[in-house]
Amino acid sequence: MAQCSVDKDDLPGIAAFVAEHLPQWKDADRGAMKAENVSGCGFGPSFKVTATLEPHIVCFKLRVRDAADPAERILSLGASALASSGAAPQRFVAGPNWWIEEWGGVVLGEADIFDQANVSEACAGRCGELLARIHATDVKWYDLDLDKALFKETEARVGKPVAHDGALGWFIRLLGPWFPGDVTDDGLKEMCLEWPEFLAPQSAAGKRRVTTHGDFHQGNILLTQKDELIVVDFDFVGVNVAVFDVAYHLQHCLVPAEIEYRTDPADRGDARRSFARAYLEASGLPAASEDVTALVVDAEIFRLGDRKS
């Protein structure tokens, strides 16, 4: 497949490129096609492209980093693995710096079933089930050589090897590509050498090493036309301890700062426990009250690192 060299602001050009490379649209009316930039805050832009032929809507992803970049390669491998497991949109076709996938649906944060001010137990439970599907994705897709490449800069600054499989391994390896210069050398040493022991999960469910999404919140979850939840945005995908995604969802969805730090914070205990219980049950793990409590406690402790970072 050819590389896409169309400028991201050339929407007619984007639509034409999709029509040229999507087999189902080879006979589509080019004049009736439309492309709309629906990008979030990831490394590459995303476009909603419509046509008169089935599928009437697709998503076109354009990548801006070199395909050989270790972080970009992990993103591509992780996205493909999650699509294969049914936790992410299915790809139709892909090229060196782009791919075309099915249109996922409505962002959960904008769907009727989600209310940021009062997340229901039912909605929290459905998100827990989706996370279980993500974590069930086989970790064999992960390239350990790429992982080593991502840690090189961090280990050079710390002055010694860093545990790649520690509680903060996923976050630390991203400091280079995502947050260069945002953390001092002393701060980085503290994160690498002191925090992992403090934040290490104690529950059997939380300490499992699984495929993690890394940015699991309502803005990256879609509600499909089949009333199913799937996940998008794979810039932070990796292999990490399971509690990372659980804690991240608590921090950024179920108990966000604007709610937690109010004078009279709303009690989100039921939503948190519903999320954890559904996650454990869908994962085929023990889900008695004490198991739910152990996972929630792990996640709450882990959130301390998220907030401090």
For each residue, the residues with C-beta under 8 A, 3 or more apart:
1: 21 93 94 95 96
2: 21 95 96
3: 95 96 97 98
4: 17 62 95 97 98
5:
6: 10 13 14 16 17 62
7: 10 13
8: 14 37 45 62
9:
10: 6 7 13 14
11: 14 15 34 35 36 37 47
12: 15 16 35
13: 6 7 10 16 17
14: 6 8 10 11 17 18 35 47 49 60 62
15: 11 12 18 19 30 33 34 35 49
16: 6 12 13 19 20 30 33
17: 4 6 13 14 20 21 60
18: 14 15 21 22 25 33 35 47 49 58 60 100
19: 15 16 22 25 26 28 30 33 51
20: 16 17
21: 1 2 17 18 93 95 100
22: 18 19 25 26 58 92 93 100
23: 26 92 93
24: 53 54 55 92
25: 18 19 22 28 33 51 53
26: 19 22 23
27: 53
28: 19 25 32 33 51 52 53
29: 32 33 51 52
30: 15 16 19 33
31:
32: 28 29 51 52
33: 15 16 18 19 25 28 29 30 49 50 51 52
34: 11 15 49 50
35: 11 12 14 15 18 47 48 49 60
36: 11 47 48 49
37: 8 11 45 46 47
38: 46 47 48 59
39: 42 44 45 46 47
40: 46 219 220 233
41:
42: 39 46 233 235
43: 63 64 65 72 75 235
44: 39 61 62 63 64 65
45: 8 37 39 61 62 64
46: 37 38 39 40 42 59 60 61 62
47: 11 14 18 35 36 37 38 39 59 60 61 62
48: 35 36 38 57 59 103
49: 14 15 18 33 34 35 36 57 58 59 60
50: 33 34 56 57
51: 19 25 28 29 32 33 56
52: 28 29 32 33 56
53: 24 25 27 28 56
54: 24
55: 24 58 102 103
56: 50 51 52 53
57: 48 49 50 103
58: 18 22 49 55 92 100 101 102 103
59: 38 46 47 48 49 89 100 101 102 103 104
60: 14 17 18 35 46 47 49 98 99 100
61: 44 45 46 47 98 99 100 101
62: 4 6 8 14 44 45 46 47 97 98
63: 43 44 67 72 76 97 98
64: 43 44 45 97
65: 43 44 69 71 72
66: 69 72
67: 63 72 73 76 96 97
68: 72 73
69: 65 66 72 73 177
70: 73 74 146 147 149 150
71: 65 74 75 150 174 177 235
72: 43 63 65 66 67 68 69 75 76
73: 67 68 69 70 76 77 143 146
74: 70 71 77 78 142 143 146 147 150 237 238
75: 43 71 72 78 79 234 235 237
76: 63 67 72 73 79 80
77: 73 74 80 81 141 142 143
78: 74 75 81 82 141 142 211 234 237 238
79: 75 76 82 83 88 91 99 234 237
80: 76 77 83 84 91 141
81: 77 78 84 85 137 138 141 211
82: 78 79 85 87 88 134 137 211 213 231 234 237
83: 79 80 86 87 88 89 90 91 101
84: 80 81 137
85: 81 82 88 133 134 136 137 138
86: 83 133 230
87: 82 83 130 133 134 137 230 231
88: 79 82 83 85 230 231 232 234
89: 59 83 101 102 103 104 222 230 232
90: 83 101 102
91: 79 80 83 94 99 100 101
92: 22 23 24 58 100 101 102
93: 1 21 22 23 99 100
94: 1 91 98 99 100
95: 1 2 3 4 21 98 99
96: 1 2 3 67
97: 3 4 62 63 64 67
98: 3 4 60 61 62 63 94 95
99: 60 61 79 91 93 94 95
100: 18 21 22 58 59 60 61 91 92 93 94
101: 58 59 61 83 89 90 91 92 104
102: 55 58 59 89 90 92
103: 48 55 57 58 59 89
104: 59 89 101 222 224 230 232
105: 222 223 224 225 230
106: 110 111 222 223
107: 110 111 218 219 221 222 223
108: 111 113 114 127 218 219 221 222 223 229
109: 114 116 218 219 221
110: 106 107 114
111: 106 107 108 114 223
112:
113: 108 120 122 123 126 223
114: 108 109 110 111 119 123 218
115: 118 119 120 123
116: 109 119 218 256
117: 259 266
118: 115 266
119: 114 115 116 123 124 253 254 268 271
120: 113 115 123 124 271
121: 124 125 270 271 274
122: 113 125 126 274
123: 113 114 115 119 120 126 127
124: 119 120 121 127 128 254 271 272 274 275 278
125: 121 122 128 129 274 275 277 278
126: 113 122 123 129 130 229 278
127: 108 123 124 130 131 216 221 229 249 253 275 278
128: 124 125 131 132 274 275 276 277 278 279 280 282
129: 125 126 132 133 229 278 279 282
130: 87 126 127 133 134 221 229 230 231
131: 127 128 134 135 213 216 245 246 249 279
132: 128 129 135 136 278 279 280 281 282 283
133: 85 86 87 129 130 136 137 282
134: 82 85 87 130 131 137 210 211 212 213 216 231 245
135: 131 132 208 210 211 212 242 245 283
136: 85 132 133 210 283
137: 81 82 84 85 87 133 134 141 210 211
138: 81 85 141 211
139: 142 209 210 211 239
140:
141: 77 78 80 81 137 138 211
142: 74 77 78 139 147 211 238 239
143: 73 74 77 146 147
144: 147 148
145: 148 149
146: 70 73 74 143 149 150
147: 70 74 142 143 144 150 151 164 173
148: 144 145 151 152 164
149: 70 145 146 152
150: 70 71 74 146 147 173 174 176 177
151: 147 148 154 155 162 164 172 173
152: 148 149 155 156
153: 156 157 175 176
154: 151 157 158 162 172 173 175 176 188 192
155: 151 152 158 159 160 161 162
156: 152 153 159
157: 153 154 185 188
158: 154 155 162 185 188 189 192 193
159: 155 156 189
160: 155
161: 155
162: 151 154 155 158 166 169 172 192 193
163: 166 169 192 196
164: 147 148 151 169 173
165: 169 209
166: 162 163 169 172 192 196 200
167: 195 196 199 200 201 241 243 244 302 305
168: 171 172 191 192 195 196 199 305
169: 162 163 164 165 166 172 173 196 240
170: 173 174 212 214 236 238 239 240 244
171: 168 174 175 191 244 309
172: 151 154 162 166 168 169 175 188 191 192
173: 147 150 151 154 164 169 170 176 238
174: 71 150 170 171 177 178 179 236
175: 153 154 171 172 178 179 180 182 183 188
176: 150 153 154 173 180
177: 69 71 150 174 180
178: 174 175 235
179: 174 175 182 183
180: 175 176 177
181:
182: 175 179
183: 175 179 187 188 191
184: 187 188
185: 157 158 188 189
186: 189 190
187: 183 184 190 191
188: 154 157 158 172 175 183 184 185 191 192
189: 158 159 185 186 192 193 194
190: 186 187 193 194 195
191: 168 171 172 183 187 188 194 195 309
192: 154 158 162 163 166 168 172 188 189 195 196
193: 158 162 189 190 196
194: 189 190 191 197 198
195: 167 168 190 191 192 198 199 305
196: 163 166 167 168 169 192 193 199 200
197: 194 200
198: 194 195 301 305
199: 167 168 195 196 301 302 304 305
200: 166 167 196 197 207 241
201: 167 206 207 241 242 243 298 301 302
202: 206 207 294 297 298
203: 206 207 243 291 294 295 297 298
204: 207 208 285 286
205: 208 242 243 279 280 283 285 291 294 295
206: 201 202 203 241 242 243 246 294 295 298 299 302
207: 200 201 202 203 204 241 242 243
208: 135 204 205 241 242
209: 139 165 239 240 241 242
210: 134 135 136 137 139 239 240 241 242
211: 78 81 82 134 135 137 138 139 141 142 237 238 239
212: 134 135 170 237 238 239 240 241 242 244 245
213: 82 131 134 216 220 231 234 236 237 245
214: 170 235 236 237 238 240 244 245 248
215: 220 233 235 236 248
216: 127 131 134 213 220 221 231 245 248 249 252 253
217: 220 221 248 249 252 253
218: 107 108 109 114 116 221 253
219: 40 107 108 109 233
220: 40 213 215 216 217 231 232 233
221: 107 108 109 127 130 216 217 218 229 230 231 232
222: 89 104 105 106 107 108 229 230 231 232
223: 105 106 107 108 111 113 227 228 229
224: 104 105 227 228 229 230
225: 105
226:
227: 223 224
228: 223 224
229: 108 126 127 129 130 221 222 223 224
230: 86 87 88 89 104 105 130 221 222 224
231: 82 87 88 130 134 213 216 220 221 222
232: 88 89 104 220 221 222
233: 40 42 215 219 220 236
234: 75 78 79 82 88 213 237
235: 42 43 71 75 178 214 215
236: 170 174 213 214 215 233
237: 74 75 78 79 82 211 212 213 214 234
238: 74 78 142 170 173 211 212 214
239: 139 142 170 209 210 211 212
240: 169 170 209 210 212 214 244 245
241: 167 200 201 206 207 208 209 210 212 244
242: 135 201 205 206 207 208 209 210 212 245 246
243: 167 201 203 205 206 207 246 247 295 298 299 302
244: 167 170 171 212 214 240 241 247 248 302
245: 131 134 135 212 213 214 216 240 242 248 249
246: 131 206 242 243 249 250 275 276 279 295 298 299 302
247: 243 244 250 251 298 299 300 302 303 306
248: 214 215 216 217 244 245 251 252 306
249: 127 131 216 217 245 246 252 253 254 275
250: 246 247 253 254 255 272 275 296 299 300 303
251: 247 248 255 256 303 306 307
252: 216 217 248 249 256
253: 119 127 216 217 218 249 250 256
254: 119 124 249 250 268 271 272 275
255: 250 251 259 260 268 272
256: 116 251 252 253 259 260
257: 260 261
258: 261 262
259: 117 255 256 262 265 266 268
260: 255 256 257 265
261: 257 258 265
262: 258 259 265 266
263:
264:
265: 259 260 261 262
266: 117 118 259 262
267: 270
268: 119 254 255 259 271 272
269: 272 273
270: 121 267 273 274
271: 119 120 121 124 254 268 274 275
272: 124 250 254 255 268 269 275 276 296 299
273: 269 270 276 277 292 293 296
274: 121 122 124 125 128 270 271 277 278
275: 124 125 127 128 246 249 250 254 271 272 278 279
276: 128 246 272 273 279 280 292 295 296 299
277: 125 128 273 274 280 281 287 292
278: 124 125 126 127 128 129 132 274 275 281 282
279: 128 129 131 132 205 246 275 276 282 283 295
280: 128 132 205 276 277 283 285 286 287 291 292 295
281: 132 277 278 284 285 287
282: 128 129 132 133 278 279
283: 132 135 136 205 279 280
284: 281
285: 204 205 280 281 291
286: 204 280 291
287: 277 280 281 291 292
288: 291 292
289: 292 293
290: 293 294
291: 203 205 280 285 286 287 288 294 295
292: 273 276 277 280 287 288 289 295 296
293: 273 289 290 296 297
294: 202 203 205 206 290 291 297 298
295: 203 205 206 243 246 276 279 280 291 292 298 299
296: 250 272 273 276 292 293 299 300
297: 202 203 293 294 300 301
298: 201 202 203 206 243 246 247 294 295 301 302
299: 206 243 246 247 250 272 276 295 296 302 303
300: 247 250 296 297 303 304
301: 198 199 201 297 298 304
302: 167 199 201 206 243 244 246 247 298 299 305 306
303: 247 250 251 299 300 306 307
304: 199 300 301 307 308
305: 167 168 195 198 199 302 308 309
306: 247 248 251 302 303 309
307: 251 303 304
308: 304 305
309: 171 191 305 306
